[in-house]
Amino acid sequence: MAILLVALTFVVLLIPGLTSYGFRNCIQSSVIINSYNCIARGLTDVKSAVGDLPSDVWYLNISYNNIQTLHQGSFGHMPFLRTLRLNHNQLQRLDPGAFENLTMLEKLHLSSNKISNLSKEVFCGLQNVSWLFLDDNLLSSIHPEAFSHLTNLQNLNLSMNNLHNFEKVVQSIHPLQKLNTLMLCSNQISSLNHTHRLPSTLRWLFLCKNQLATLDCQQDFFLNISWLDLSYNNIATSSLQTMDLRKVIYLNVAFNGNFDILIFIKNPTVPINRIDYSGLNLNNDSKLKTMCRYLKGFNINTLYLSGNKIKTLNRGTLTDCPLNKTLDLSRNRLKGLGCLEFMSKTNVENLIVEHNLLKELINCSKKSHFPRLRHISFRYNRIWIVKGNAFHFAPNLQTLYLNINNIVFLERYSFSGLGKLRELRLDNNLITDLYENSFANLTELRILNLRNNRVSVIFSKVFYNLGKLTTLDLGGNKITQLKNQSFYGLRSLSKLYLDGNQIKEISRYVFSHVESTLLVLDLKSNHLRYNTTRETYSPFLTLSKLYDLKLQAQQPYGLTAIPQGFFKGLKSLKALYLAQNRISSLSSDAFNELGQLTYLSLAEDCNGIQRLPPGIFKNLKNLQILDLENICLQYMRMEVFSSLTNLKRLLLTKNALTHINIKVFENMTQLKYLDLRKCPLSCTCNNAELQMWFKKGPVQIVLPYNLTCPANENSYFHDFDTHVCDMEIKIKLFCSSFTSILLFIIIPIVYSKFYWMIKYNYFLFVAWLHERWKSEKELYKYDAFVSYNTHDEEWVYKIMLPVLETSALRLCLHHRDFQLGRDIIDNIVDSIHNSRKTICVVSRSYLQSEWCSLEMQLASYKLFDEMRDVLVLILLDNIPDRELSTYHRMRKLMLKKTYITWPTEPEAQQLFWAKVQEAVSGKRPSEGHQGIKIVKW
């Protein structure tokens, strides 16, 4: 098994199947396949953006980079490009022919750069461009023929540049026979002096925020202009009064300090009913009434009076004004409007009073009605109270905007009489309480927005009469609980927003009154929390039509766990948001009920999920988008992802993935988009196939060239060396490595346990080669080799040696018979094998000696080699078994061998020497002799 595991770490099988591709600095849209974004990539040249893009690109956005120059033919391989965005770069130079071959380009965005001039050939080849944006640059000069190649140009924006010379601008656009709109605002133009005419097709001309004082142009210069903006200049009344403006349908001369509108409108050639009267200092009743008298009898759809510093409007001030559709009083200083007495009987449909100082909306129950009034906007004021019947004057009102005020109080029946109201916006106020009669009469209301107020409780039957309401937005309030009757009466509600509240619990009966109609439910950023998956609980059991559910970012701890059957009943759910919830426990059957789900987000749960249980997505056959960004995912397992057969987008950004087996993607046959940014993929052979898979195919890997190797930030995943990962080399490396590892393991073990046996066999082999060993028939050089310790040398020389050698026995002693200068091991081996027997004189000193142990061990090897008794053991000391147990080799040998004990009694010593002589000479001693002890194993 161990060998198999080692083998698997070296051998990787090649798996054919789904392949992928990616671009160095661009991301292909997952919705529009011909659309590419290369935004904010820090690029300094165009080539690094478009170099690896295909030729069939339609839309290309390279905005917010640091590109300074466009060289000739920068986009030459993109003949099908329709829209090109290069805004917010550092462009300073556009070489001639920079856009050549873009014959199908329609929109070119060059805004917010540092272009100072336009050469003659800069737009060569752009004959199909209809929109050109050059605003917010440093343009000071334009070649007279710079736009000559733009034969289909209709809209040209040159605002916010340094084009002081209006004549040169007109000269450059004169050839444009299809130009419809020209924007020249904020260019410091001081004169309209000219020799060339404007293109006859030009209808919209913007000259706002310049330095025009006298126009200094021909009287019919604006003859064909329909929309003329001359606001924020210094134009005198007389300068404009002489101009022929008969065809102008909108004229804006706001905020011209020396302009008197009341003198200007006396000119019979001026279309006074088409003037924007904003910013013309009409700040009192007298001026407004005078203006209205001049306008009387004209047909005016929209009367713009914004920015006139109007503080009050008295009864009848605008009575003579022909208000047919829209009245705009925004950006004045009005503190009150009464009940609209200032405009008396009128046909106005839209009333816009935004960005004023309105504080209170009074009761208008007995005031005149405006039956044609359909829309009122009082946004961006300081309204703090809405009295009862405040809008009684507009019985047919359909939309009412009171958002972004300071409303604290809504009196009872504030909206009384608005039986036809369809949309009511009260968001971004300070409302704390909603009562049963707050919306009592709004039976036709479709949209109610109460977002970002201070509502804490939704009492029962507050929305009782809103039977036709389809959208209710209560997000951003302080709601802590929902009562079972909170949504009673909302029989048509389809969208409910409760995000950003403090709801801690949802009863399974809360949505019982909207269960048959609710389609969208937003519970994001509340205080919902569940601690265990063992509990069985579903607050959505009856919401069978719900298709969008947001539960992400529950505060402050997140959901933590999802109870069993939590999503039971959501048969139609298409999108589920569970991000930022620190989910630590997610069971494998959590999503079993969501067979129709197409979008699932579990992103930003790095403190929670970390590991997905097998089979968690098994029922999500229709899932198309899966967001798993930053969940600390470490492995991608087949048993987790194998069922996602219809998945198109998989987001795995900022996970802990170091290795990905591409088999995981085999079943994802519809996958088109894979995001692995900021994943620490290891640059090793484990990922060799993944690197190969990155390089081509139908799956887009988002910015694969940005993936660095974790061990070295200067090396990249896409080009780490995979040659060593070749199969043949892998096998060779495995074989050699495995063998080497095996030898490194075995050799030390063999060395430590069998060193002397190996040494002995080595000398045996050498002796055999030199024919030094004698056969059994030949005589030995010695009868016995004596192995003893130096502490026992006196006994050996004075007692044993005289007795045995006088008996004609030849003994070998190392002090006497070893060859001088020769290795001691060689002397020992030779002496043992030149002797018939080996006598081991065993004592306590002998047992403690390493050399004696070696001599005994080598003699033992001879015993095993020749398979006969060659050892004679003499025990000088009486050594107990417990003491002998420490020397396991000696004890083991004595259990198997006969040994002779040295007796201390003189009368027994004669028998002792007889037995030694018999043991050395090879004759078997007679049975019954004392001093001999036979022990069997």
Disulfide bonds with the S-S distance in Angstrom:
Cys26-Cys38 1.86
Cys185-Cys208 1.88
Cys292-Cys321 1.69
Cys339-Cys364 1.87
Cys606-Cys632 1.70
Cys683-Cys709 1.86
Cys685-Cys725 1.96
